[in-house]
Amino acid sequence: HHQSEDYNLSTALRQTSTGFLLSWIFYLPLAVAGVPLVVFISVASLNLLYQFWVHTRHVPKLGWVEWFFVTPSNHRAHHA
Protein backbone atom coordinates (compact mmCIF):
# COMPACT_ATOMS: atom_id res chain seq x y z
CA HIS A 1 0.00 0.00 0.00
CA HIS A 2 3.02 2.31 -0.14
CA GLN A 3 2.75 2.94 -3.87
CA SER A 4 -0.32 5.18 -3.85
CA GLU A 5 0.02 8.92 -4.33
CA ASP A 6 -3.29 9.34 -2.51
CA TYR A 7 -3.56 8.91 1.23
CA ASN A 8 -7.06 7.58 1.86
CA LEU A 9 -9.18 4.54 2.71
CA SER A 10 -8.23 2.71 -0.47
CA THR A 11 -4.57 3.10 0.51
CA ALA A 12 -5.31 1.72 3.97
CA LEU A 13 -7.13 -1.31 2.60
CA ARG A 14 -4.49 -2.25 0.04
CA GLN A 15 -2.56 -5.13 1.59
CA THR A 16 -0.46 -7.94 0.18
CA SER A 17 -2.27 -10.59 -1.79
CA THR A 18 -0.19 -13.33 -0.16
CA GLY A 19 -0.50 -12.19 3.47
CA PHE A 20 -3.03 -14.88 4.28
CA LEU A 21 -0.54 -17.63 3.37
CA LEU A 22 1.61 -17.14 6.47
CA SER A 23 -0.35 -14.85 8.81
CA TRP A 24 -2.33 -17.73 10.30
CA ILE A 25 0.90 -19.02 11.89
CA PHE A 26 1.00 -16.02 14.22
CA TYR A 27 -2.60 -16.55 15.32
CA LEU A 28 -2.36 -20.30 15.82
CA PRO A 29 -1.02 -20.14 19.42
CA LEU A 30 -3.95 -17.92 20.41
CA ALA A 31 -6.43 -20.33 18.84
CA VAL A 32 -4.79 -23.27 20.61
CA ALA A 33 -4.98 -21.31 23.89
CA GLY A 34 -8.74 -21.06 23.42
CA VAL A 35 -9.27 -17.49 22.28
CA PRO A 36 -12.83 -17.38 20.90
CA LEU A 37 -13.41 -16.79 17.19
CA VAL A 38 -15.51 -13.71 17.98
CA VAL A 39 -12.40 -12.12 19.54
CA PHE A 40 -10.38 -12.70 16.36
CA ILE A 41 -13.15 -11.19 14.24
CA SER A 42 -13.58 -8.21 16.58
CA VAL A 43 -9.88 -7.42 16.68
CA ALA A 44 -9.58 -7.73 12.89
CA SER A 45 -12.52 -5.33 12.48
CA LEU A 46 -11.06 -2.79 14.91
CA ASN A 47 -7.69 -3.02 13.17
CA LEU A 48 -9.34 -2.30 9.82
CA LEU A 49 -11.05 0.79 11.27
CA TYR A 50 -7.75 1.90 12.82
CA GLN A 51 -6.07 1.60 9.41
CA PHE A 52 -8.61 4.03 7.99
CA TRP A 53 -7.90 6.53 10.76
CA VAL A 54 -4.12 6.24 10.33
CA HIS A 55 -4.36 6.79 6.57
CA THR A 56 -6.08 10.18 6.61
CA ARG A 57 -4.76 13.70 6.21
CA HIS A 58 -7.60 15.25 8.20
CA VAL A 59 -6.14 14.64 11.66
CA PRO A 60 -3.46 17.13 12.83
CA LYS A 61 -0.46 16.33 15.05
CA LEU A 62 -1.61 14.92 18.39
CA GLY A 63 1.22 16.00 20.70
CA TRP A 64 2.32 13.46 23.32
CA VAL A 65 0.09 10.76 21.81
CA GLU A 66 2.56 10.58 18.90
CA TRP A 67 5.20 9.19 21.27
CA PHE A 68 3.14 6.10 22.13
CA PHE A 69 0.73 5.36 19.28
CA VAL A 70 0.76 5.21 15.51
CA THR A 71 -0.99 8.41 14.48
CA PRO A 72 -1.79 9.85 11.06
CA SER A 73 1.08 12.32 11.39
CA ASN A 74 3.87 9.85 12.17
CA HIS A 75 2.43 7.31 9.73
CA ARG A 76 2.70 9.91 6.96
CA ALA A 77 6.43 10.00 7.71
CA HIS A 78 6.48 6.20 7.36
CA HIS A 79 4.93 6.51 3.90
CA ALA A 80 7.33 9.26 2.89
C-alpha distances in whole Angstrom, upper triangle without the diagonal:
4,6,6,10,10,10,11,11,9,6,7,8,5,6,8,11,13,13,16,18,18,17,21,22,21,23,26,28,27,28,31,32,33,30,30,28,27,26,23,22,23,21,18,18,19,16,14,16,15,11,12,15,13,10,14,16,19,20,22,22,24,26,27,24,22,24,23,20,16,17,15,17,16,12,12,14,12,9,12
4,6,8,10,9,12,13,11,8,9,11,9,9,11,14,16,15,19,21,21,20,23,25,23,25,28,30,30,31,34,35,35,32,33,31,30,29,26,26,26,23,21,21,21,18,17,18,17,13,14,16,13,11,14,15,19,19,21,21,23,25,26,24,21,23,23,20,16,16,14,15,14,11,10,12,9,6,9
4,7,9,10,12,14,11,9,11,13,10,11,12,15,17,17,20,22,23,22,26,27,26,28,31,33,33,34,37,38,38,35,36,33,33,32,29,28,28,26,23,24,24,21,19,21,20,16,16,18,16,13,15,17,20,21,23,23,26,28,29,27,24,26,26,23,20,20,17,18,18,14,13,14,12,9,10
4,5,7,9,11,9,6,10,11,9,12,14,16,19,19,22,24,25,24,27,29,28,29,32,34,34,35,38,39,39,36,36,33,33,32,29,28,28,26,23,23,23,20,18,19,19,15,14,17,15,11,13,14,17,19,21,22,24,27,29,26,24,26,26,23,19,19,16,17,17,14,12,14,13,9,11
4,7,10,12,11,9,12,14,13,15,17,20,23,23,26,28,28,27,30,32,31,32,36,38,37,38,41,42,42,39,39,36,35,34,32,30,30,28,26,25,25,23,20,21,20,17,16,17,15,12,13,13,16,18,19,21,24,26,28,26,23,26,27,24,20,19,16,16,17,14,12,14,14,10,10
4,6,9,9,7,10,12,12,15,18,20,23,23,25,28,28,27,30,32,31,31,35,37,36,37,40,40,40,37,37,34,33,32,30,28,28,26,24,23,23,20,18,18,18,14,13,14,13,9,10,10,13,15,17,19,22,25,27,25,22,25,26,23,19,17,14,15,16,14,11,14,14,11,12
4,7,8,6,8,11,11,14,17,20,23,21,24,27,27,25,28,30,28,29,33,34,33,34,38,38,38,34,34,32,31,29,27,26,25,23,21,20,20,17,15,15,14,11,10,11,10,6,6,7,10,12,14,16,18,21,23,21,19,22,22,19,15,14,10,12,13,11,9,12,12,9,11
4,6,5,6,9,10,13,17,19,22,21,23,26,27,24,27,30,28,28,32,33,32,33,36,36,36,32,32,29,28,27,25,23,23,21,19,18,17,16,13,12,12,10,7,9,9,5,5,8,10,12,15,17,19,22,24,21,20,23,23,19,16,14,11,13,15,12,11,15,15,12,15
4,5,5,6,9,12,15,17,20,19,20,24,24,22,25,27,26,25,29,31,29,30,33,34,33,29,29,26,25,24,22,20,19,18,16,14,14,13,10,10,11,8,5,8,9,7,8,11,12,14,17,19,20,24,25,22,21,24,23,19,16,15,12,16,17,14,14,17,16,14,17
4,5,5,6,10,13,15,18,17,19,22,23,21,24,27,26,26,29,31,30,30,34,34,34,30,30,27,26,25,23,21,21,20,17,16,17,15,11,12,13,10,9,12,12,9,11,13,15,17,20,22,23,27,28,25,24,26,26,22,18,18,15,18,19,15,15,18,17,14,17
4,6,5,9,12,14,17,16,18,21,22,20,23,25,24,25,28,30,29,30,33,34,34,30,30,27,27,26,23,22,22,20,17,17,17,14,12,13,13,9,9,11,10,7,9,12,15,16,19,20,22,25,26,23,21,24,23,20,16,15,13,15,16,12,12,15,13,11,14
4,6,8,11,14,16,15,17,20,20,18,21,23,21,22,25,27,26,27,30,30,30,27,27,24,23,22,20,18,18,16,14,13,13,11,8,9,9,5,6,9,8,6,9,12,14,15,18,19,20,23,24,21,19,22,21,17,13,13,11,14,15,11,12,15,13,11,15
4,6,10,11,14,13,14,18,18,16,19,22,20,20,24,26,25,25,28,29,29,26,25,22,21,21,18,16,17,16,12,12,13,11,8,10,11,7,8,11,11,9,12,16,17,18,21,23,23,26,27,24,22,25,23,20,16,17,15,18,18,15,16,18,16,14,18
4,7,9,12,11,13,16,17,16,19,21,21,21,24,27,26,26,29,31,30,27,27,24,24,23,20,19,20,18,15,15,16,14,11,13,14,10,11,14,13,11,14,17,20,21,23,24,25,28,29,26,24,26,25,21,18,18,17,19,19,15,16,18,16,13,17
4,6,9,8,10,13,14,12,15,18,17,18,21,23,23,23,26,28,28,25,25,22,23,22,18,18,19,17,14,15,16,13,11,14,14,11,13,16,14,13,16,20,22,22,25,25,26,29,29,26,24,26,24,21,18,19,18,20,19,16,17,19,16,14,18
4,5,5,8,10,11,11,14,16,16,18,20,23,23,23,26,28,28,26,26,23,24,23,20,19,21,19,16,17,19,16,14,18,18,14,16,19,18,17,20,23,26,26,28,28,29,32,32,29,26,28,26,23,20,22,21,23,22,18,19,21,17,16,19
4,6,7,9,11,12,14,16,17,18,20,23,23,23,26,28,28,26,26,23,24,24,20,19,22,20,17,18,20,18,16,19,20,17,19,22,21,19,23,26,28,29,31,32,33,35,35,32,30,31,30,27,24,25,24,27,26,22,23,24,21,19,23
4,5,6,8,9,12,13,15,16,18,21,21,21,23,26,26,25,25,22,24,23,19,19,22,20,17,19,21,18,17,21,21,19,21,24,23,22,25,28,31,31,33,33,34,36,36,33,31,32,30,27,24,26,26,28,27,23,24,25,22,21,24
4,5,6,6,9,11,12,13,15,18,18,18,21,23,23,21,22,19,21,20,16,17,19,17,14,17,18,15,15,18,18,16,19,21,20,20,23,26,29,29,31,31,31,33,33,29,28,28,26,24,21,23,23,26,24,21,23,24,20,19,23
4,6,5,7,10,11,11,13,16,16,16,18,21,21,19,19,17,19,18,14,15,18,16,13,16,18,16,15,19,19,18,20,23,22,22,25,29,31,31,33,33,33,35,35,31,30,31,28,25,23,26,26,28,27,23,26,27,23,23,26
4,6,7,9,11,12,13,16,17,17,19,21,22,21,21,19,21,21,17,18,21,19,16,19,22,19,19,23,23,21,24,26,25,25,29,32,34,34,36,36,36,38,37,34,32,33,30,28,26,28,29,31,29,26,28,29,25,25,28
4,6,6,8,10,11,14,15,15,17,19,20,19,20,18,21,20,16,18,20,18,16,19,21,18,19,22,22,20,24,26,24,25,28,31,34,33,35,35,34,36,35,32,30,30,28,26,24,27,28,30,28,25,27,28,24,24,27
4,5,6,7,9,12,13,13,15,17,18,16,18,16,18,16,13,14,17,14,12,16,17,15,15,19,19,17,21,23,21,22,26,29,31,30,32,32,31,33,32,29,28,28,25,23,21,24,25,27,25,22,25,26,22,23,26
4,5,5,6,10,10,10,12,14,15,14,15,13,16,15,11,13,16,14,13,16,18,16,17,20,21,20,23,25,24,25,28,32,33,33,35,34,34,35,34,31,30,30,27,25,24,27,28,30,28,25,28,29,26,26,30
4,5,5,8,10,10,11,14,15,15,17,15,18,17,14,16,19,17,15,19,20,18,20,23,23,22,25,27,26,27,30,34,36,34,36,36,35,36,34,31,30,30,27,25,24,28,29,31,29,26,29,30,26,27,30
4,6,7,8,10,11,13,14,13,15,15,17,15,12,15,17,14,14,17,18,16,18,21,20,20,23,24,23,25,28,31,33,32,33,32,31,33,31,28,27,27,24,22,21,25,26,28,26,24,27,27,24,25,28
4,6,5,6,9,10,11,10,12,11,13,12,9,12,14,12,12,15,16,15,17,20,19,19,23,24,23,25,28,32,33,32,34,33,32,33,31,28,28,28,24,23,22,25,27,29,27,25,28,29,26,27,30
4,5,5,6,9,10,10,12,12,15,13,11,14,17,15,15,18,20,18,20,23,23,23,26,28,27,29,32,35,37,35,38,37,35,37,35,32,31,31,28,26,26,29,31,33,31,29,32,33,29,30,34
4,5,5,6,9,9,12,13,16,14,12,16,18,16,16,20,21,19,22,25,24,24,28,29,28,30,33,37,38,36,38,37,35,36,34,31,31,30,27,26,26,29,31,34,31,29,33,33,30,31,35
4,5,5,6,6,9,10,13,10,9,13,14,13,14,17,18,17,20,22,22,23,26,27,26,28,31,35,36,34,36,35,33,34,32,29,29,29,25,24,24,27,29,32,30,28,32,32,29,31,34
4,5,5,5,7,8,11,10,9,12,14,14,14,17,19,18,20,23,23,24,27,28,28,30,33,36,37,36,38,37,36,37,35,32,32,32,28,27,27,30,32,34,33,30,34,35,32,33,36
4,5,8,10,11,15,14,13,16,18,17,18,21,22,22,24,27,27,27,30,32,31,33,36,40,41,39,41,40,38,40,38,34,35,34,30,29,29,32,35,37,35,33,37,37,34,35,39
4,6,9,12,14,13,13,16,17,16,18,21,21,21,24,26,26,27,30,31,31,33,36,39,40,38,40,39,37,38,36,33,33,32,29,28,28,31,34,36,34,33,36,37,34,36,39
4,6,9,11,10,11,14,15,15,17,20,20,21,23,25,25,27,29,30,31,33,36,39,39,38,40,39,37,38,36,33,34,33,30,28,29,32,34,37,35,33,37,38,35,36,40
4,7,8,7,8,11,12,12,14,16,17,17,20,21,22,23,26,27,27,29,32,35,36,34,36,36,34,35,33,30,31,30,27,25,26,28,30,33,32,30,34,35,32,33,37
4,5,5,7,9,10,11,13,15,16,17,19,21,22,23,25,26,27,29,32,35,35,34,37,36,34,36,34,31,32,32,28,27,27,29,31,34,33,31,34,36,33,34,38
4,5,5,6,9,10,11,12,14,15,17,19,20,21,23,25,26,27,30,34,34,33,36,36,34,36,35,31,32,32,29,26,26,28,30,33,32,30,33,35,32,32,36
4,5,5,6,9,10,10,12,14,15,17,18,20,22,23,24,26,28,32,32,31,34,34,32,34,33,29,30,31,28,25,25,27,28,32,31,29,32,34,32,32,36
4,5,5,6,8,10,10,12,14,15,16,18,20,21,22,24,27,30,30,29,31,31,29,31,30,26,27,28,24,22,22,24,26,29,28,26,30,31,29,30,34
4,6,5,6,9,10,11,12,14,15,16,19,20,21,23,25,29,29,28,31,31,29,31,30,26,27,27,24,21,21,23,25,28,27,25,28,30,27,28,31
4,6,5,6,9,10,11,13,14,15,17,19,20,21,24,27,28,27,30,30,29,31,30,27,27,28,25,22,22,23,24,28,27,25,27,30,27,27,31
4,5,5,6,9,10,11,12,14,16,17,18,20,22,26,26,25,28,28,26,29,28,24,25,26,23,20,20,21,22,26,26,23,26,28,26,27,31
4,5,5,6,9,10,10,12,14,15,16,18,21,24,24,23,26,26,24,26,25,21,22,23,20,17,17,18,20,23,23,20,24,25,23,24,28
4,6,5,6,9,10,11,13,15,15,17,19,23,24,23,26,26,25,27,26,23,23,24,21,18,17,18,19,23,22,19,22,24,22,22,26
4,5,5,6,9,10,11,13,14,16,18,21,22,21,24,25,24,27,26,22,23,25,22,18,17,18,19,22,22,20,22,25,23,23,26
4,5,5,6,9,10,11,12,14,16,20,20,18,21,22,20,23,23,19,19,21,18,15,14,15,16,20,20,18,20,23,21,22,25
4,5,5,6,9,10,10,12,15,18,19,18,21,21,20,22,22,18,18,20,17,13,12,13,14,18,17,15,18,20,18,18,22
4,5,5,7,9,10,11,13,17,18,17,21,21,21,24,24,20,20,22,19,16,14,14,14,18,18,15,17,20,18,18,21
4,5,5,7,9,10,12,15,15,15,18,19,18,22,22,18,18,21,19,15,13,13,13,17,17,15,17,20,19,18,22
4,5,5,6,9,10,14,14,13,16,16,15,18,19,15,15,17,15,11,10,10,10,14,14,12,14,17,16,16,19
4,5,5,6,9,13,14,13,16,17,17,20,20,17,16,18,16,13,10,10,9,13,13,10,12,15,14,13,17
4,6,5,7,11,11,11,15,16,17,20,21,18,17,20,19,15,12,11,9,13,14,12,13,16,15,14,18
4,5,6,9,9,8,12,13,13,16,18,14,14,17,16,12,10,8,7,11,12,10,12,15,15,15,17
4,6,9,10,9,11,12,12,15,16,13,12,15,14,10,7,6,4,8,9,7,8,12,11,11,14
4,7,9,10,12,13,15,18,19,16,15,18,17,14,10,9,6,9,10,8,8,11,11,10,13
4,6,7,10,12,13,17,19,16,15,19,19,15,12,10,6,9,11,10,9,13,13,12,14
4,6,8,10,13,16,19,17,15,19,19,16,14,11,7,8,11,10,8,12,14,12,13
4,6,10,12,15,18,16,15,19,20,17,15,11,8,10,13,13,12,15,17,16,17
4,7,8,12,14,13,12,16,16,14,12,9,6,8,11,11,11,14,16,16,17
4,6,9,13,12,11,14,16,14,13,9,8,7,10,12,11,13,16,16,17
4,6,9,9,8,11,13,12,11,8,8,6,8,11,11,12,14,16,16
4,6,6,6,9,11,10,10,8,9,8,10,12,13,14,16,18,19
4,5,6,8,10,11,12,10,12,10,11,14,15,15,17,20,20
4,5,6,8,9,11,11,13,12,12,15,17,17,18,21,21
4,5,6,6,8,8,11,11,10,13,15,15,16,19,20
4,6,6,7,6,9,8,7,10,12,12,13,16,17
4,6,8,9,12,11,9,12,15,14,14,18,18
4,7,9,13,13,11,12,16,15,15,18,20
4,6,10,11,9,10,13,14,13,16,18
4,7,8,7,6,10,11,10,12,15
4,5,6,6,9,10,11,12,14
4,6,5,6,9,10,10,12
4,5,5,7,9,10,11
4,5,5,7,9,10
4,5,5,6,9
4,5,5,6
4,5,5
4,5
4
